[in-house]
Amino acid sequence: MKNIILILSLFISSFAFSQDVTVVHFNYQWNSHNGFKKLDNLKSAKVQYAYIENQSKNLQESIKSVPTIIIYKGDKPVARFEAGLSMKIEIPLDKLQEIVNRYKN
């Protein structure tokens, strides 16, 4: 578990230089049609997209459902949303924005 957290922290820290809140959307390329399309509309957060098949084995094993969205404050995860059987994330964008607002500077 420590290795997974370390890998995620290193992955995220490379993207989080200028902003305290980072939102990472993990998915497989074969499931990209089910991606959460509205993330780029979030304010006060850096949004990154990552294909799981391009990540380390430890990171691949830590993602159990796709897509998965993880919100980080600095290098610590503060929220995680995973798709259900529909392979889509069913959370409204305004709920994600509320979480971002809670953790921004």
The first five atom37 places (N, CA, C, CB, O) and aatype in JSON, in Angstrom:
{
  "aatype": [12, 11, 2, 9, 9, 10, 9, 10, 15, 10, 13, 9, 15, 15, 13, 0, 13, 15, 5, 3, 19, 16, 19, 19, 8, 13, 2, 18, 5, 17, 2, 15, 8, 2, 7, 13, 11, 11, 10, 3, 2, 10, 11, 15, 0, 11, 19, 5, 18, 0, 18, 9, 6, 2, 5, 15, 11, 2, 10, 5, 6, 15, 9, 11, 15, 19, 14, 16, 9, 9, 9, 18, 11, 7, 3, 11, 14, 19, 0, 1, 13, 6, 0, 7, 10, 15, 12, 11, 9, 6, 9, 14, 10, 3, 11, 10, 5, 6, 9, 19, 2, 1, 18, 11, 2],
  "atom_mask": [
    [1, 1, 1, 1, 1],
    [1, 1, 1, 1, 1],
    [1, 1, 1, 1, 1],
    [1, 1, 1, 1, 1],
    [1, 1, 1, 1, 1],
    [1, 1, 1, 1, 1],
    [1, 1, 1, 1, 1],
    [1, 1, 1, 1, 1],
    [1, 1, 1, 1, 1],
    [1, 1, 1, 1, 1],
    [1, 1, 1, 1, 1],
    [1, 1, 1, 1, 1],
    [1, 1, 1, 1, 1],
    [1, 1, 1, 1, 1],
    [1, 1, 1, 1, 1],
    [1, 1, 1, 1, 1],
    [1, 1, 1, 1, 1],
    [1, 1, 1, 1, 1],
    [1, 1, 1, 1, 1],
    [1, 1, 1, 1, 1],
    [1, 1, 1, 1, 1],
    [1, 1, 1, 1, 1],
    [1, 1, 1, 1, 1],
    [1, 1, 1, 1, 1],
    [1, 1, 1, 1, 1],
    [1, 1, 1, 1, 1],
    [1, 1, 1, 1, 1],
    [1, 1, 1, 1, 1],
    [1, 1, 1, 1, 1],
    [1, 1, 1, 1, 1],
    [1, 1, 1, 1, 1],
    [1, 1, 1, 1, 1],
    [1, 1, 1, 1, 1],
    [1, 1, 1, 1, 1],
    [1, 1, 1, 0, 1],
    [1, 1, 1, 1, 1],
    [1, 1, 1, 1, 1],
    [1, 1, 1, 1, 1],
    [1, 1, 1, 1, 1],
    [1, 1, 1, 1, 1],
    [1, 1, 1, 1, 1],
    [1, 1, 1, 1, 1],
    [1, 1, 1, 1, 1],
    [1, 1, 1, 1, 1],
    [1, 1, 1, 1, 1],
    [1, 1, 1, 1, 1],
    [1, 1, 1, 1, 1],
    [1, 1, 1, 1, 1],
    [1, 1, 1, 1, 1],
    [1, 1, 1, 1, 1],
    [1, 1, 1, 1, 1],
    [1, 1, 1, 1, 1],
    [1, 1, 1, 1, 1],
    [1, 1, 1, 1, 1],
    [1, 1, 1, 1, 1],
    [1, 1, 1, 1, 1],
    [1, 1, 1, 1, 1],
    [1, 1, 1, 1, 1],
    [1, 1, 1, 1, 1],
    [1, 1, 1, 1, 1],
    [1, 1, 1, 1, 1],
    [1, 1, 1, 1, 1],
    [1, 1, 1, 1, 1],
    [1, 1, 1, 1, 1],
    [1, 1, 1, 1, 1],
    [1, 1, 1, 1, 1],
    [1, 1, 1, 1, 1],
    [1, 1, 1, 1, 1],
    [1, 1, 1, 1, 1],
    [1, 1, 1, 1, 1],
    [1, 1, 1, 1, 1],
    [1, 1, 1, 1, 1],
    [1, 1, 1, 1, 1],
    [1, 1, 1, 0, 1],
    [1, 1, 1, 1, 1],
    [1, 1, 1, 1, 1],
    [1, 1, 1, 1, 1],
    [1, 1, 1, 1, 1],
    [1, 1, 1, 1, 1],
    [1, 1, 1, 1, 1],
    [1, 1, 1, 1, 1],
    [1, 1, 1, 1, 1],
    [1, 1, 1, 1, 1],
    [1, 1, 1, 0, 1],
    [1, 1, 1, 1, 1],
    [1, 1, 1, 1, 1],
    [1, 1, 1, 1, 1],
    [1, 1, 1, 1, 1],
    [1, 1, 1, 1, 1],
    [1, 1, 1, 1, 1],
    [1, 1, 1, 1, 1],
    [1, 1, 1, 1, 1],
    [1, 1, 1, 1, 1],
    [1, 1, 1, 1, 1],
    [1, 1, 1, 1, 1],
    [1, 1, 1, 1, 1],
    [1, 1, 1, 1, 1],
    [1, 1, 1, 1, 1],
    [1, 1, 1, 1, 1],
    [1, 1, 1, 1, 1],
    [1, 1, 1, 1, 1],
    [1, 1, 1, 1, 1],
    [1, 1, 1, 1, 1],
    [1, 1, 1, 1, 1],
    [1, 1, 1, 1, 1]
  ],
  "atom_positions": [
    [[0.82, -1.19, 0.0], [0.0, 0.0, 0.0], [0.87, 1.26, 0.0], [-0.93, 0.0, 1.2], [0.54, 2.24, -0.67]],
    [[1.98, 1.23, 0.76], [2.88, 2.38, 0.78], [3.43, 2.66, -0.61], [4.03, 2.14, 1.78], [3.58, 3.81, -1.01]],
    [[3.74, 1.59, -1.37], [4.27, 1.77, -2.71], [3.25, 2.45, -3.62], [4.68, 0.43, -3.3], [3.61, 3.31, -4.43]],
    [[2.0, 2.07, -3.5], [0.96, 2.66, -4.33], [0.81, 4.14, -4.0], [-0.39, 1.93, -4.13], [0.73, 4.98, -4.89]],
    [[0.79, 4.46, -2.71], [0.66, 5.85, -2.3], [1.87, 6.65, -2.76], [0.5, 5.96, -0.78], [1.72, 7.79, -3.21]],
    [[3.05, 6.09, -2.65], [4.25, 6.77, -3.09], [4.2, 7.04, -4.6], [5.48, 5.95, -2.74], [4.51, 8.14, -5.04]],
    [[3.82, 6.05, -5.37], [3.75, 6.21, -6.82], [2.72, 7.27, -7.19], [3.4, 4.88, -7.5], [2.99, 8.13, -8.02]],
    [[1.54, 7.2, -6.57], [0.52, 8.21, -6.83], [1.02, 9.6, -6.44], [-0.77, 7.88, -6.08], [0.79, 10.57, -7.17]],
    [[1.69, 9.7, -5.31], [2.2, 10.99, -4.87], [3.22, 11.55, -5.85], [2.82, 10.87, -3.49], [3.2, 12.74, -6.18]],
    [[4.12, 10.7, -6.32], [5.11, 11.15, -7.3], [4.44, 11.56, -8.6], [6.14, 10.06, -7.56], [4.81, 12.56, -9.21]],
    [[3.46, 10.79, -9.02], [2.74, 11.09, -10.25], [2.05, 12.44, -10.15], [1.71, 9.99, -10.56], [2.15, 13.26, -11.05]],
    [[1.36, 12.65, -9.07], [0.59, 13.88, -8.88], [1.5, 15.07, -8.61], [-0.4, 13.72, -7.73], [1.24, 16.16, -9.11]],
    [[2.55, 14.89, -7.85], [3.41, 16.03, -7.52], [4.02, 16.64, -8.77], [4.51, 15.6, -6.55], [4.32, 17.83, -8.77]],
    [[4.22, 15.86, -9.81], [4.76, 16.41, -11.05], [3.77, 17.34, -11.74], [5.16, 15.29, -11.98], [4.17, 18.14, -12.58]],
    [[2.48, 17.25, -11.4], [1.47, 18.09, -12.02], [1.0, 19.23, -11.11], [0.29, 17.25, -12.4], [0.32, 20.14, -11.59]],
    [[1.34, 19.19, -9.86], [0.72, 20.1, -8.9], [1.62, 21.25, -8.48], [0.31, 19.33, -7.69], [1.5, 21.73, -7.35]],
    [[2.5, 21.72, -9.33], [3.42, 22.78, -8.95], [2.7, 24.09, -8.64], [4.43, 23.0, -10.06], [3.01, 24.74, -7.64]],
    [[1.77, 24.49, -9.47], [1.2, 25.83, -9.34], [-0.17, 25.84, -8.66], [1.09, 26.46, -10.68], [-0.68, 26.92, -8.33]],
    [[-0.78, 24.7, -8.45], [-2.1, 24.68, -7.85], [-2.15, 23.65, -6.74], [-3.18, 24.38, -8.91], [-1.5, 22.6, -6.8]],
    [[-2.93, 23.97, -5.73], [-3.03, 23.08, -4.59], [-3.99, 21.93, -4.83], [-3.45, 23.84, -3.39], [-3.87, 20.88, -4.19]],
    [[-4.96, 22.09, -5.74], [-5.95, 21.05, -5.99], [-5.74, 20.5, -7.39], [-7.4, 21.59, -5.81], [-5.73, 21.24, -8.37]],
    [[-5.58, 19.19, -7.47], [-5.41, 18.52, -8.75], [-6.46, 17.42, -8.86], [-3.97, 17.93, -8.9], [-6.68, 16.66, -7.91]],
    [[-7.1, 17.34, -10.0], [-8.1, 16.31, -10.28], [-7.53, 15.42, -11.37], [-9.49, 16.95, -10.72], [-7.18, 15.89, -12.46]],
    [[-7.43, 14.12, -11.08], [-6.88, 13.18, -12.06], [-7.97, 12.2, -12.46], [-5.64, 12.42, -11.48], [-8.62, 11.57, -11.62]],
    [[-8.15, 12.08, -13.75], [-9.15, 11.18, -14.35], [-8.39, 9.97, -14.91], [-10.0, 11.92, -15.49], [-7.65, 10.09, -15.88]],
    [[-8.58, 8.82, -14.28], [-7.94, 7.59, -14.73], [-8.94, 6.77, -15.54], [-7.4, 6.76, -13.51], [-10.09, 6.62, -15.15]],
    [[-8.49, 6.24, -16.66], [-9.35, 5.42, -17.49], [-8.47, 4.55, -18.39], [-10.32, 6.29, -18.35], [-7.27, 4.8, -18.51]],
    [[-9.06, 3.55, -18.99], [-8.39, 2.77, -20.03], [-8.75, 3.35, -21.38], [-8.77, 1.27, -19.95], [-9.84, 3.91, -21.55]],
    [[-7.87, 3.24, -22.34], [-8.16, 3.75, -23.68], [-9.41, 3.09, -24.27], [-6.97, 3.53, -24.61], [-10.2, 3.76, -24.93]],
    [[-9.59, 1.79, -24.04], [-10.74, 1.1, -24.61], [-12.06, 1.59, -24.01], [-10.61, -0.39, -24.4], [-13.12, 1.33, -24.58]],
    [[-12.0, 2.3, -22.87], [-13.21, 2.8, -22.22], [-13.32, 4.32, -22.31], [-13.24, 2.37, -20.75], [-14.11, 4.93, -21.59]],
    [[-12.55, 4.93, -23.18], [-12.51, 6.39, -23.22], [-13.86, 7.01, -23.58], [-11.46, 6.85, -24.22], [-14.13, 8.16, -23.21]],
    [[-14.72, 6.29, -24.28], [-16.05, 6.82, -24.61], [-16.91, 7.0, -23.36], [-16.75, 5.88, -25.59], [-17.91, 7.72, -23.42]],
    [[-16.54, 6.38, -22.25], [-17.27, 6.53, -20.98], [-16.6, 7.52, -20.04], [-17.41, 5.18, -20.3], [-16.97, 7.6, -18.87]],
    [[-15.64, 8.26, -20.52], [-14.94, 9.22, -19.67], [-15.86, 10.34, -19.2], [0.0, 0.0, 0.0], [-16.89, 10.61, -19.81]],
    [[-15.46, 10.98, -18.11], [-16.21, 12.11, -17.57], [-15.79, 13.34, -18.36], [-15.94, 12.3, -16.01], [-14.7, 13.87, -18.16]],
    [[-16.64, 13.8, -19.25], [-16.28, 14.8, -20.26], [-16.23, 16.24, -19.75], [-17.24, 14.72, -21.37], [-15.68, 17.09, -20.45]],
    [[-16.77, 16.54, -18.59], [-16.92, 17.93, -18.15], [-15.83, 18.41, -17.2], [-18.24, 18.1, -17.49], [-15.92, 19.53, -16.69]],
    [[-14.82, 17.62, -16.93], [-13.81, 18.0, -15.94], [-13.09, 19.29, -16.3], [-12.81, 16.9, -15.79], [-12.69, 20.03, -15.4]],
    [[-12.92, 19.57, -17.57], [-12.21, 20.78, -17.96], [-12.97, 22.05, -17.59], [-11.96, 20.76, -19.45], [-12.42, 23.15, -17.67]],
    [[-14.23, 21.91, -17.17], [-15.02, 23.06, -16.73], [-14.81, 23.38, -15.25], [-16.49, 22.8, -16.98], [-15.34, 24.38, -14.76]],
    [[-14.05, 22.56, -14.53], [-13.78, 22.84, -13.12], [-12.91, 24.08, -13.0], [-13.09, 21.62, -12.44], [-12.01, 24.31, -13.81]],
    [[-13.17, 24.88, -11.99], [-12.39, 26.09, -11.72], [-11.52, 25.86, -10.49], [-13.32, 27.32, -11.53], [-11.9, 25.12, -9.58]],
    [[-10.37, 26.5, -10.48], [-9.43, 26.46, -9.35], [-8.83, 25.08, -9.12], [-10.13, 26.9, -8.09], [-8.46, 24.74, -8.0]],
    [[-8.73, 24.3, -10.17], [-8.1, 22.97, -10.06], [-7.35, 22.67, -11.36], [-9.15, 21.87, -9.76], [-7.76, 23.08, -12.44]],
    [[-6.28, 21.96, -11.22], [-5.57, 21.46, -12.39], [-6.16, 20.09, -12.71], [-4.02, 21.38, -12.15], [-6.27, 19.24, -11.83]],
    [[-6.52, 19.87, -13.95], [-7.13, 18.61, -14.37], [-6.14, 17.85, -15.24], [-8.47, 18.87, -15.14], [-5.56, 18.4, -16.18]],
    [[-5.95, 16.59, -14.91], [-5.06, 15.71, -15.67], [-5.8, 14.44, -16.06], [-3.78, 15.37, -14.86], [-6.68, 13.98, -15.33]],
    [[-5.44, 13.89, -17.2], [-6.03, 12.63, -17.68], [-4.91, 11.61, -17.81], [-6.78, 12.83, -19.04], [-3.83, 11.92, -18.32]],
    [[-5.17, 10.4, -17.36], [-4.14, 9.36, -17.41], [-4.77, 8.05, -17.87], [-3.45, 9.18, -16.04], [-5.78, 7.61, -17.32]],
    [[-4.16, 7.43, -18.88], [-4.58, 6.09, -19.29], [-3.86, 5.08, -18.41], [-4.27, 5.84, -20.81], [-2.64, 5.12, -18.27]],
    [[-4.62, 4.2, -17.85], [-4.08, 3.24, -16.89], [-3.05, 2.32, -17.53], [-5.2, 2.41, -16.28], [-2.05, 1.97, -16.9]],
    [[-3.28, 1.93, -18.79], [-2.33, 1.01, -19.42], [-0.95, 1.63, -19.62], [-2.89, 0.55, -20.76], [0.01, 0.92, -19.92]],
    [[-0.83, 2.95, -19.47], [0.46, 3.63, -19.61], [1.12, 3.89, -18.26], [0.28, 4.94, -20.34], [2.16, 4.55, -18.2]],
    [[0.54, 3.38, -17.18], [1.04, 3.63, -15.84], [1.77, 2.4, -15.29], [-0.11, 4.03, -14.9], [1.76, 1.33, -15.9]],
    [[2.4, 2.58, -14.15], [3.14, 1.48, -13.53], [2.19, 0.36, -13.1], [3.95, 2.0, -12.32], [0.99, 0.57, -12.96]],
    [[2.75, -0.8, -12.9], [1.97, -1.97, -12.48], [1.25, -1.7, -11.15], [2.88, -3.2, -12.35], [0.09, -2.05, -10.99]],
    [[1.95, -1.07, -10.2], [1.33, -0.78, -8.9], [0.14, 0.16, -9.05], [2.36, -0.16, -7.95], [-0.89, -0.05, -8.41]],
    [[0.28, 1.17, -9.87], [-0.83, 2.09, -10.09], [-1.98, 1.37, -10.79], [-0.37, 3.3, -10.91], [-3.14, 1.56, -10.43]],
    [[-1.67, 0.55, -11.77], [-2.71, -0.21, -12.47], [-3.51, -1.07, -11.49], [-2.09, -1.11, -13.57], [-4.73, -1.15, -11.59]],
    [[-2.82, -1.69, -10.55], [-3.49, -2.56, -9.59], [-4.32, -1.78, -8.57], [-2.46, -3.4, -8.87], [-5.23, -2.34, -7.95]],
    [[-4.02, -0.49, -8.38], [-4.76, 0.3, -7.4], [-6.09, 0.81, -7.95], [-3.91, 1.47, -6.93], [-6.96, 1.22, -7.17]],
    [[-6.26, 0.8, -9.26], [-7.51, 1.26, -9.88], [-8.38, 0.03, -10.13], [-7.23, 2.06, -11.21], [-8.04, -0.81, -10.97]],
    [[-9.48, -0.06, -9.42], [-10.34, -1.24, -9.5], [-11.53, -1.06, -10.43], [-10.84, -1.6, -8.14], [-12.13, -2.05, -10.87]],
    [[-11.89, 0.17, -10.74], [-13.05, 0.46, -11.57], [-12.72, 1.64, -12.47], [-14.31, 0.74, -10.71], [-12.03, 2.57, -12.03]],
    [[-13.19, 1.62, -13.7], [-12.9, 2.73, -14.61], [-14.19, 3.32, -15.15], [-12.01, 2.26, -15.77], [-15.17, 2.62, -15.38]],
    [[-14.17, 4.62, -15.36], [-13.12, 5.55, -14.95], [-13.12, 5.79, -13.45], [-13.28, 6.86, -15.69], [-14.1, 5.5, -12.76]],
    [[-12.02, 6.33, -12.98], [-11.87, 6.74, -11.58], [-11.36, 8.18, -11.58], [-10.9, 5.79, -10.79], [-10.44, 8.52, -12.33]],
    [[-11.96, 9.0, -10.74], [-11.5, 10.38, -10.55], [-11.01, 10.5, -9.11], [-12.64, 11.42, -10.86], [-11.72, 10.15, -8.17]],
    [[-9.79, 11.01, -8.97], [-9.23, 11.24, -7.65], [-8.89, 12.73, -7.54], [-7.98, 10.34, -7.4], [-8.23, 13.29, -8.42]],
    [[-9.34, 13.35, -6.46], [-9.04, 14.75, -6.19], [-7.96, 14.8, -5.13], [-10.31, 15.55, -5.75], [-8.08, 14.17, -4.08]],
    [[-6.89, 15.55, -5.42], [-5.75, 15.67, -4.5], [-5.64, 17.09, -3.99], [-4.44, 15.25, -5.2], [-5.83, 18.05, -4.74]],
    [[-5.34, 17.23, -2.73], [-4.92, 18.49, -2.13], [-3.44, 18.36, -1.91], [-5.7, 18.82, -0.78], [-3.0, 17.62, -1.03]],
    [[-2.65, 19.07, -2.71], [-1.2, 18.84, -2.7], [-0.95, 17.44, -3.24], [0.0, 0.0, 0.0], [-1.32, 17.12, -4.37]],
    [[-0.33, 16.61, -2.43], [-0.06, 15.23, -2.87], [-0.91, 14.2, -2.13], [1.41, 14.9, -2.69], [-0.64, 13.0, -2.2]],
    [[-1.93, 14.65, -1.41], [-2.78, 13.73, -0.64], [-4.17, 13.62, -1.27], [-2.89, 14.19, 0.82], [-4.81, 14.64, -1.53]],
    [[-4.64, 12.4, -1.51], [-6.0, 12.25, -2.04], [-7.04, 12.66, -0.99], [-6.25, 10.79, -2.48], [-6.95, 12.27, 0.17]],
    [[-8.02, 13.45, -1.43], [-9.07, 13.9, -0.52], [-10.45, 13.38, -0.93], [-9.1, 15.42, -0.46], [-11.38, 13.39, -0.13]],
    [[-10.57, 12.92, -2.17], [-11.85, 12.35, -2.63], [-11.57, 11.42, -3.81], [-12.86, 13.48, -3.04], [-10.63, 11.62, -4.58]],
    [[-12.41, 10.41, -3.91], [-12.26, 9.42, -4.99], [-13.64, 9.02, -5.46], [-11.44, 8.16, -4.51], [-14.53, 8.75, -4.65]],
    [[-13.81, 8.98, -6.78], [-15.09, 8.59, -7.38], [-14.8, 7.52, -8.43], [-15.83, 9.82, -8.01], [-13.95, 7.7, -9.29]],
    [[-15.54, 6.42, -8.33], [-15.34, 5.3, -9.25], [-16.65, 4.99, -9.96], [-14.83, 4.05, -8.5], [-17.73, 5.17, -9.41]],
    [[-16.52, 4.53, -11.18], [-17.68, 4.14, -11.96], [-18.31, 2.88, -11.37], [-17.31, 3.92, -13.42], [-17.65, 2.06, -10.74]],
    [[-19.59, 2.76, -11.6], [-20.3, 1.56, -11.21], [-20.37, 0.59, -12.38], [0.0, 0.0, 0.0], [-19.5, 0.6, -13.26]],
    [[-21.4, -0.22, -12.4], [-21.56, -1.2, -13.46], [-21.74, -0.56, -14.84], [-22.75, -2.08, -13.16], [-21.46, -1.19, -15.86]],
    [[-22.22, 0.67, -14.87], [-22.41, 1.38, -16.14], [-21.09, 1.81, -16.76], [-23.31, 2.59, -15.93], [-21.06, 2.22, -17.92]],
    [[-19.99, 1.72, -16.0], [-18.66, 2.17, -16.41], [-18.65, 3.67, -16.69], [-18.21, 1.4, -17.65], [-17.87, 4.16, -17.51]],
    [[-19.52, 4.4, -15.99], [-19.57, 5.85, -16.06], [-19.62, 6.39, -14.64], [-20.8, 6.34, -16.9], [-20.2, 5.76, -13.75]],
    [[-19.02, 7.54, -14.44], [-19.11, 8.21, -13.14], [-20.37, 9.05, -13.15], [-17.85, 9.09, -12.84], [-20.57, 9.88, -14.04]],
    [[-21.22, 8.84, -12.16], [-22.54, 9.45, -12.13], [-22.64, 10.61, -11.14], [-23.57, 8.42, -11.79], [-23.7, 10.83, -10.57]],
    [[-21.57, 11.35, -10.93], [-21.62, 12.49, -10.01], [-21.74, 13.77, -10.83], [-20.35, 12.54, -9.09], [-21.06, 13.93, -11.84]],
    [[-22.59, 14.69, -10.4], [-22.71, 15.96, -11.12], [-21.45, 16.81, -10.98], [-23.93, 16.75, -10.62], [-20.75, 16.74, -9.96]],
    [[-21.16, 17.59, -11.99], [-19.97, 18.44, -11.98], [-19.99, 19.41, -10.8], [-19.86, 19.21, -13.29], [-18.94, 19.7, -10.22]],
    [[-21.15, 19.93, -10.44], [-21.21, 20.89, -9.33], [-20.79, 20.25, -8.0], [-22.62, 21.46, -9.2], [-20.26, 20.95, -7.13]],
    [[-21.01, 18.97, -7.82], [-20.55, 18.28, -6.61], [-19.02, 18.19, -6.58], [-21.18, 16.86, -6.51], [-18.4, 18.36, -5.54]],
    [[-18.42, 17.92, -7.75], [-16.96, 17.91, -7.83], [-16.41, 19.31, -7.54], [-16.49, 17.42, -9.22], [-15.41, 19.46, -6.84]],
    [[-17.08, 20.33, -8.09], [-16.64, 21.71, -7.86], [-16.72, 22.07, -6.39], [-17.48, 22.69, -8.68], [-15.85, 22.77, -5.88]],
    [[-17.74, 21.59, -5.69], [-17.85, 21.84, -4.24], [-16.64, 21.3, -3.49], [-19.15, 21.21, -3.68], [-16.11, 21.95, -2.59]],
    [[-16.21, 20.11, -3.87], [-15.04, 19.51, -3.21], [-13.78, 20.31, -3.53], [-14.85, 18.04, -3.65], [-12.97, 20.57, -2.64]],
    [[-13.61, 20.71, -4.79], [-12.47, 21.53, -5.17], [-12.48, 22.83, -4.37], [-12.5, 21.83, -6.68], [-11.45, 23.23, -3.84]],
    [[-13.63, 23.47, -4.27], [-13.74, 24.74, -3.54], [-13.38, 24.57, -2.06], [-15.15, 25.3, -3.67], [-12.77, 25.45, -1.46]],
    [[-13.75, 23.46, -1.51], [-13.47, 23.19, -0.1], [-11.97, 23.1, 0.16], [-14.14, 21.89, 0.34], [-11.51, 23.48, 1.24]],
    [[-11.2, 22.61, -0.8], [-9.78, 22.37, -0.59], [-8.86, 23.38, -1.26], [-9.44, 21.02, -1.07], [-7.65, 23.33, -1.04]],
    [[-9.39, 24.3, -2.06], [-8.51, 25.28, -2.7], [-7.98, 26.25, -1.66], [-9.25, 26.05, -3.83], [-8.5, 26.31, -0.54]],
    [[-6.95, 27.0, -2.01], [-6.32, 27.94, -1.06], [-7.31, 28.76, -0.31], [-5.38, 28.86, -1.78], [-6.93, 29.59, 0.52]]
  ]
}
